[in-house]
Amino acid sequence: MISPEKLFKETEKFCKANADEALVKKYSKYFKEGFHSWGVSSEKINFKATEICEMPGITVDQIYETSLLLVRSPMYEMTSIAILMLKKIMNQWDKNTVLVLEEIFNTGITNWAHTDWICGEIIPVMIEKKLITMESLKTWRKAGNKFQRRAAVVGLIKPVKKAADFKPYFDFIDPMMMDEERVVHQGLGWFLREAWKKQAVPTEKFLLKWKDSAARLIFQYATEKMKPEQKQRFRRNKEN
């Protein structure tokens, strides 16, 4: 069986052979933190991830090991393929998959796009499978990687939309409201905007609690869908 190291080298070779500078130029404007990419199309990235996962005799552990090697590369496509590989073996996820995901954040998640992809398509499914809970996500709130902290809240957007009681969710994000990172502020605001659409009264109560202390960017995002007169309630008092 081909080793993870060889799979890494073959994947890198594949990406270089399918590079497209036009795609790099097209998408680089969306990445303020820098966009290190060959410009491989999403179709070809998906093809490569599928090819690896469907190799005869490949094991889940080999996919994990290969994924962890891929995310150590600074190139955007390598991490994309790693995330896709995890998604493609969804039926075989277990607690070890969560550990792999956490290690992926520790070593390879450096932008909002990969973060929000994981939050939209992996974390909610892990929650449904009871592999991740809000209790287990608590450690993510203080993670060294700001994108993992963002994931702690953005990963709860789909679940909160199905919830009857929002209080546990507000209790969960409460310790994050004074985070210093912009990407976390954006995530919090996005979460609160979606919560407000479902249950305005408890969401507004939570927003009022923090309006004079938390970052204004949170409120910019959270109140985006409100009418101008509604937004006025969440302006910071001048003395603050």
ChimeraX attribute file (.defattr): number of C-alpha atoms within 10 A of each C-alpha:
attribute: neighborCount
match mode: 1-to-1
recipient: residues
	/A:1	9
	/A:2	10
	/A:3	11
	/A:4	19
	/A:5	13
	/A:6	11
	/A:7	18
	/A:8	20
	/A:9	13
	/A:10	13
	/A:11	20
	/A:12	17
	/A:13	11
	/A:14	15
	/A:15	22
	/A:16	14
	/A:17	11
	/A:18	14
	/A:19	15
	/A:20	15
	/A:21	12
	/A:22	11
	/A:23	14
	/A:24	17
	/A:25	12
	/A:26	10
	/A:27	12
	/A:28	15
	/A:29	11
	/A:30	11
	/A:31	12
	/A:32	9
	/A:33	11
	/A:34	11
	/A:35	19
	/A:36	14
	/A:37	21
	/A:38	21
	/A:39	23
	/A:40	21
	/A:41	16
	/A:42	12
	/A:43	8
	/A:44	15
	/A:45	21
	/A:46	15
	/A:47	13
	/A:48	19
	/A:49	23
	/A:50	16
	/A:51	12
	/A:52	17
	/A:53	19
	/A:54	13
	/A:55	11
	/A:56	9
	/A:57	10
	/A:58	14
	/A:59	13
	/A:60	16
	/A:61	12
	/A:62	18
	/A:63	20
	/A:64	21
	/A:65	17
	/A:66	21
	/A:67	28
	/A:68	24
	/A:69	21
	/A:70	29
	/A:71	26
	/A:72	15
	/A:73	16
	/A:74	15
	/A:75	18
	/A:76	22
	/A:77	24
	/A:78	26
	/A:79	23
	/A:80	21
	/A:81	25
	/A:82	24
	/A:83	23
	/A:84	23
	/A:85	23
	/A:86	23
	/A:87	17
	/A:88	15
	/A:89	15
	/A:90	13
	/A:91	9
	/A:92	10
	/A:93	16
	/A:94	13
	/A:95	11
	/A:96	12
	/A:97	19
	/A:98	16
	/A:99	12
	/A:100	16
	/A:101	19
	/A:102	16
	/A:103	14
	/A:104	22
	/A:105	24
	/A:106	17
	/A:107	15
	/A:108	24
	/A:109	24
	/A:110	21
	/A:111	17
	/A:112	21
	/A:113	15
	/A:114	18
	/A:115	19
	/A:116	18
	/A:117	16
	/A:118	21
	/A:119	22
	/A:120	17
	/A:121	15
	/A:122	19
	/A:123	25
	/A:124	21
	/A:125	18
	/A:126	18
	/A:127	15
	/A:128	11
	/A:129	13
	/A:130	11
	/A:131	17
	/A:132	16
	/A:133	15
	/A:134	15
	/A:135	9
	/A:136	10
	/A:137	18
	/A:138	15
	/A:139	12
	/A:140	21
	/A:141	21
	/A:142	15
	/A:143	16
	/A:144	11
	/A:145	17
	/A:146	23
	/A:147	24
	/A:148	27
	/A:149	26
	/A:150	27
	/A:151	28
	/A:152	28
	/A:153	25
	/A:154	26
	/A:155	27
	/A:156	22
	/A:157	23
	/A:158	18
	/A:159	15
	/A:160	19
	/A:161	16
	/A:162	10
	/A:163	13
	/A:164	9
	/A:165	11
	/A:166	17
	/A:167	12
	/A:168	12
	/A:169	18
	/A:170	17
	/A:171	11
	/A:172	18
	/A:173	18
	/A:174	14
	/A:175	12
	/A:176	19
	/A:177	16
	/A:178	14
	/A:179	18
	/A:180	12
	/A:181	13
	/A:182	14
	/A:183	19
	/A:184	27
	/A:185	25
	/A:186	20
	/A:187	26
	/A:188	27
	/A:189	26
	/A:190	22
	/A:191	24
	/A:192	29
	/A:193	24
	/A:194	20
	/A:195	24
	/A:196	20
	/A:197	14
	/A:198	17
	/A:199	15
	/A:200	14
	/A:201	12
	/A:202	16
	/A:203	20
	/A:204	19
	/A:205	10
	/A:206	16
	/A:207	22
	/A:208	14
	/A:209	12
	/A:210	18
	/A:211	18
	/A:212	16
	/A:213	12
	/A:214	18
	/A:215	19
	/A:216	17
	/A:217	17
	/A:218	25
	/A:219	24
	/A:220	18
	/A:221	19
	/A:222	28
	/A:223	23
	/A:224	13
	/A:225	14
	/A:226	13
	/A:227	9
	/A:228	10
	/A:229	8
	/A:230	12
	/A:231	15
	/A:232	11
	/A:233	13
	/A:234	20
	/A:235	14
	/A:236	16
	/A:237	10
	/A:238	6
	/A:239	5
	/A:240	7
